Amino acid sequence: MCPAAAFSFLVYPAVILTYGGQGVFLIKNPDKLSTTFYSSVPTPVFWPMFTIATLAAIVASQALISASFSIIKQSMALGCFPRVNMIHTSNKHEGQIYSP
C-alpha cells in the first residue's frame, strides 16, 4: 500500500475517530480536561494503552535524536553549521556518537 493511500484510508480516519471520541468524552466529563487521554481509556485496557503510549514516546524521541544528528552532520558537511566535536563511540555503528 502506498503511503498516501495508507494515510487516507487508515491513519486519517483513525485520528478523526480518536479526536471525536475524546471530544465526546470531554462533553460528558468536562472536569477531566487535564487528563483527557488516560481518563477516556476503559479500565481493562488502561495498562496496555499506557505501555503502548510510553513505547511510542520512546520511539519518537529516538527518531528526533537521529534526525537532529543527521541534519547537523549534513550541515557541517556543507559548511553551514559551525564545527561540533563529535566522538564516535562505536567502530561498527556510525550513528553512535557523543558530543561533549
C-alpha positions in Angstrom: 0.0 0.0 0.0 1.4 3.4 -1.0 1.9 5.9 1.8 -0.7 8.3 0.5 -3.4 5.6 0.4 -2.3 4.3 3.9 -2.7 7.8 5.3 -6.0 8.5 3.5 -7.7 5.2 4.4 -6.1 4.1 7.7 -4.3 6.9 9.6 -6.6 9.8 8.9 -9.9 8.0 9.8 -8.2 6.6 13.0 -7.1 10.1 14.1 -10.5 11.6 13.4 -12.3 8.8 15.3 -9.8 9.3 18.2 -10.3 13.0 18.4 -14.0 12.7 18.0 -14.2 10.2 20.9 -12.1 12.4 23.1 -14.4 15.4 22.2 -17.5 13.4 23.2 -15.7 12.3 26.4 -15.0 15.9 27.3 -18.5 17.0 26.6 -19.8 14.3 29.0 -16.9 14.8 31.6 -15.7 18.4 31.5 -14.0 18.0 34.9 -11.4 15.7 33.3 -9.9 18.2 31.0 -6.3 17.8 32.2 -6.3 14.0 31.9 -8.5 13.5 28.8 -6.4 10.8 27.1 -5.9 8.4 30.0 -9.3 9.1 31.6 -11.1 8.2 28.3 -9.4 4.8 28.1 -11.6 1.9 29.5 -10.2 0.4 32.8 -9.4 -3.1 31.4 -7.1 -1.7 28.7 -5.5 1.1 30.7 -2.1 -0.6 31.3 -1.7 -2.0 27.8 -2.6 1.5 26.4 -0.2 3.2 28.9 2.6 0.8 27.8 2.0 1.4 24.1 1.9 5.2 24.6 5.2 5.1 26.6 6.9 3.0 23.9 5.6 5.3 21.2 7.1 8.3 23.0 10.4 6.5 23.3 10.5 5.6 19.6 9.5 9.2 18.7 12.3 10.7 20.9 14.8 8.3 19.3 13.7 9.4 15.9 14.1 13.0 16.8 17.6 12.4 18.1 18.6 10.6 14.9 17.1 13.2 12.7 18.9 16.0 14.6 22.2 14.2 14.3 21.7 13.7 10.5 20.8 17.3 9.9 23.7 18.6 11.9 26.1 16.2 10.1 24.8 17.3 6.7 25.0 21.0 7.6 28.6 20.6 8.8 29.5 18.8 5.6 28.1 21.8 3.6 29.8 24.3 5.8 26.5 25.8 7.0 27.0 24.8 10.7 29.9 25.5 13.0 32.2 22.6 13.7 31.0 20.5 16.6 33.2 17.9 18.4 31.6 14.5 17.9 33.2 11.4 19.3 32.2 8.1 17.7 31.7 5.6 20.4 31.5 2.5 18.2 33.5 1.4 15.2 30.7 -0.7 13.9 27.7 1.8 14.1 28.3 5.2 12.7 25.3 6.8 14.4 26.5 6.1 17.9 28.1 9.4 18.9 28.8 11.5 21.9 29.0 15.3 21.7 30.7 16.9 24.8 
